[in-house]
Amino acid sequence: MHAIQITETGGPEVLRYAEVPAPTPSEDEVLVDVTVAGVNYIDTYYREGIYNAQTPFIPGFEGTGRVVHDPKGEIAEGSLVAWHHAFGSYAEQVCVPRNGLVAVPDDFPTEIAASMLLQGMTAHFLSHGVYELGKGATCLITAGAGGVGQLLTQMASSLGATVYTVVSTDEKEEISYKCGADHVFRYSDGLGEQVRRFNGGRGVDVVYDGVGQSTFFESLEAVRPRGTVALFGAASGPVEPIDPQLLNKHGSIFLTRPSLGAWTAQEGEFQMRAQAVVQAVMDGDLKFNVSASYPLEEAEQAHRDLQSRSTTGSIVLRVKQD
């Protein structure tokens, strides 16, 4: 089969389209023909070696496709499914943990199905877990026009929260407003002060920071005393270690580095969050923006575009025709 293989970590150029052996599922897995693979920032962390994986490896965690073989015979061949945690998804076939599969209606858009779980469930646990948003709450979302940013803005707005976002261009500002943002800021050294001033001199209840290095200290400035900063990504690079006393200086604030794995670890939690996302999409309450679609062999360009922050919403790789 064909796949994107990484033999050494580095820049986007290490993503090579190659012919590799097809995988064989264990009893706890299901073999799936991949139709579309999702592209996410976590894929770049593995590609760069920030997160470790033994080389050679096939990157990618998310996608949608049809079941080829279930060793236990529980899932019918040809069933359309989606997943968010099957390492090696940039390939024509992948083995997916059976407890991480979600059934998808046949008329569901495949590009949305391939990108809805990781970003959708991330937005869900941030707004329905890390900090329980509701009417009267205020939040700041960095990368407001990104994949998670757009979904989190929609969820926060629907819960009655006042939503502030940060973007880099006029086009992204327009997108963020369409998702329900109450006010959109631009990146600047005085971002925290601007947010406070716009919020009546008070910091926001929670900052959802998926950018990392370049925005982290402004996030600390923007949050209220005893508020929460949720650092859930590092699009601009990882944050350097800090002195915990800094949290006291900003008013005994809470800092968390949440992950989807931890927030879907309890029994029934994955199914609850996945079903909430799928149902919201089917009901029209949650709109996904798949802004770019690339053939599998153009994974290098997809990563370049993602990391240059020239994309908005989600981006995917087309693997096979369904």
C-alpha positions, -999 to 999 in steps of 0.1 A, spaced: 0 0 0 10 36 -3 16 58 27 35 89 40 66 75 57 91 94 80 125 78 82 141 108 101 125 136 119 127 172 107 109 197 84 80 190 60 105 176 35 108 144 55 73 134 46 79 109 18 52 92 -3 63 55 -3 51 19 -7 50 1 26 36 -33 38 -1 -33 47 -8 -35 85 -23 -65 102 -50 -59 129 -48 -74 164 -79 -87 182 -84 -52 196 -82 -35 163 -101 -32 130 -85 -28 96 -98 1 76 -94 14 41 -87 51 46 -108 75 25 -96 108 40 -70 115 67 -72 145 90 -41 168 94 -35 182 128 -7 201 147 1 170 167 13 154 135 39 182 131 51 175 166 58 139 158 74 149 124 97 173 141 107 149 169 91 170 197 70 139 204 89 107 201 81 78 177 105 51 165 115 56 129 105 47 103 68 56 111 37 67 93 22 99 109 -14 109 114 -40 99 139 -74 109 125 -95 99 95 -125 82 80 -129 52 58 -146 18 54 -139 -14 74 -120 -40 56 -116 -67 83 -127 -71 119 -109 -101 135 -138 -105 159 -164 -102 133 -183 -76 153 -182 -48 127 -195 -54 92 -172 -51 62 -179 -18 44 -191 1 74 -182 38 73 -164 48 104 -143 77 118 -115 77 144 -92 102 161 -64 80 176 -50 55 152 -13 63 146 -4 57 110 -35 73 94 -16 89 65 -19 57 46 -42 37 24 -49 13 53 -47 16 90 -54 -5 121 -78 14 144 -85 5 180 -121 -9 180 -130 12 211 -120 43 193 -143 39 163 -174 60 156 -201 49 131 -207 76 104 -239 78 83 -232 70 46 -244 104 35 -221 123 60 -194 144 42 -162 124 44 -139 154 47 -158 166 78 -159 131 92 -121 128 88 -115 160 108 -143 163 133 -133 141 162 -99 153 173 -107 190 169 -144 187 179 -137 167 210 -109 190 220 -133 220 217 -158 199 237 -135 190 267 -122 226 268 -156 241 271 -173 212 289 -146 201 313 -114 221 317 -136 251 324 -174 248 324 -185 277 303 -220 292 308 -240 324 307 -220 353 321 -186 336 316 -159 352 295 -131 335 276 -102 343 252 -94 319 224 -60 323 206 -59 312 169 -96 319 167 -99 311 130 -80 278 133 -98 244 134 -102 241 172 -107 279 175 -137 280 152 -154 251 169 -146 263 204 -160 297 195 -192 282 183 -195 260 215 -187 288 239 -211 312 222 -239 286 223 -233 282 260 -239 319 266 -203 329 272 -188 362 260 -161 351 235 -130 370 226 -106 356 200 -72 365 185 -64 362 148 -37 375 124 -56 388 93 -87 406 82 -99 374 65 -95 354 97 -112 381 117 -143 378 95 -143 340 99 -141 344 137 -170 368 139 -191 344 117 -184 317 143 -199 338 171 -170 359 185 -181 390 204 -148 408 197 -117 398 177 -82 410 186 -49 409 168 -17 395 182 4 422 199 27 427 229 -1 444 248 -28 418 241 -35 410 277 -40 447 286 -63 452 256 -85 423 266 -87 435 301 -96 470 290 -123 457 266 -137 435 294 -143 463 318 -109 463 334 -112 427 345 -94 397 331 -114 369 314 -124 337 333 -104 314 311 -79 317 283 -77 288 258 -42 291 243 -34 268 214 -6 289 201 19 285 229 53 302 230 44 335 214 11 341 233 16 324 266 27 353 287 0 375 272 -25 348 282 -13 351 318 -19 388 316 -54 384 301 -69 361 327 -85 373 359 -72 364 394 -81 328 402 -89 323 366 -77 295 343 -52 293 315 -56 262 294 -25 257 273 -37 230 248 -13 235 219 20 249 207 15 262 172 43 288 176 65 264 196 66 249 231 65 271 261 98 272 282 96 260 318 83 287 342 86 295 379 53 285 396 55 317 416 45 335 383 10 321 388 8 337 422 20 370 407 -9 370 383 -35 364 411 -33 327 421 -43 316 386 -47 280 375 -26 267 347 -34 234 329 -19 215 300 -48 193 290 -49 165 264 -77 147 246 -64 114 259 -68 125 296 -102 140 289 -116 109 272 -100 84 297 -129 78 320 -154 51 312 -179 63 286 -162 97 282 -150 91 246 -184 80 235 -201 109 252 -178 135 236 -177 119 202 -215 115 201 -220 151 212 -198 163 183 -214 141 156 -249 150 168 -241 187 168 -229 185 132 -259 165 121 -282 190 138 -265 219 121 -254 234 155 -217 229 148 -203 239 115 -169 226 103 -148 246 78 -125 222 58 -105 249 41 -80 228 22 -79 193 8 -47 177 -6 -39 144 -23 -20 120 1 12 125 -18 11 162 -11 13 158 27 45 179 26 27 209 12 -2 204 37 22 206 66 39 237 51 6 255 48 -6 244 82 26 257 100 27 289 80 -7 296 95 -20 304 60 -49 280 65 -82 284 84 -103 257 99 -94 221 91 -72 206 64 -73 170 51 -55 145 29 -75 126 2 -64 90 2 -90 70 -17 -123 77 -35 -152 64 -14 
